Amino acid sequence: MSNKKAETIRTMKYRYTGPKNGIGYSFSPIRYGEAAPDNNRIFIYDEDFSDMLPFIKQKYPLADARTGEVYDAFDPCWDNPIPKAVWQQVVQELDALSAEDPGQLAFIHSFTAWVREVMEQADEIVIYGNL
C-alpha cells in the first residue's frame, strides 16, 4: 500500500452549476529543470472561464519554451503550455477589466491572484482542456 497522498486539484467556481465532471480546464504550474513547484493546480469549468479565455487565445501562436514546438491556436482538447511572460501580459489585461457584476470581477481577480502566486515559482502554466 502506498503512503503517497492523492493529488488534489482545487476547483474555482463562479456561476457553474452543472455536474462535477463537466467540461473545463486544469491549470498546472511547471518549473523547468528543477523540482516541480508546490502542488497548486486548479480547475475552472468552461462556463466560468469563458470571459477570460479570449485574453489567452489572442496571444497565439505561441512556442513551447522547452520543445520549441509552435502552437497555432489554443486547443480546448489538449495541453496548452503558456510561458511566464505571456501570463504576465494576460494578468495585466484581466486586472484592468471592469465588469458590471462585482462577483464576476472578484472571480477574475481571484484567478489573477492565483496566477501571480504560482508564477513566483513556475516558468509556465499549462492549461489542459477536457473537451
DAJO-V207580 format. One record per pair of residues at least 12 apart in sequence whose C-alpha atoms are under 6 Angstrom apart, sorted by the first residue. I is the first residue (numbers start at 0). GAP is how many residues later the second one is. Records with the same first field share a line. If there is no record, write none. Layout:
BEGIN
I = GAP + GAP
END
This chain:
BEGIN
8 = 32 + 33
9 = 32
10 = 31 + 32 + 33
11 = 32
13 = 34
22 = 22 + 23 + 107 + 108
23 = 20 + 21 + 22 + 105 + 106
24 = 18 + 19 + 103 + 104
25 = 16 + 17 + 101 + 102
26 = 14 + 15 + 99 + 100
27 = 13 + 97 + 98
28 = 93 + 95 + 96
29 = 92 + 93 + 94 + 95
30 = 91 + 92
36 = 84
56 = 17
59 = 12 + 13
60 = 12
75 = 53 + 55
76 = 52 + 53 + 54
77 = 50 + 51
78 = 48 + 49
79 = 46 + 47
80 = 45
81 = 42 + 43 + 44
82 = 41
83 = 39 + 40
90 = 21
END
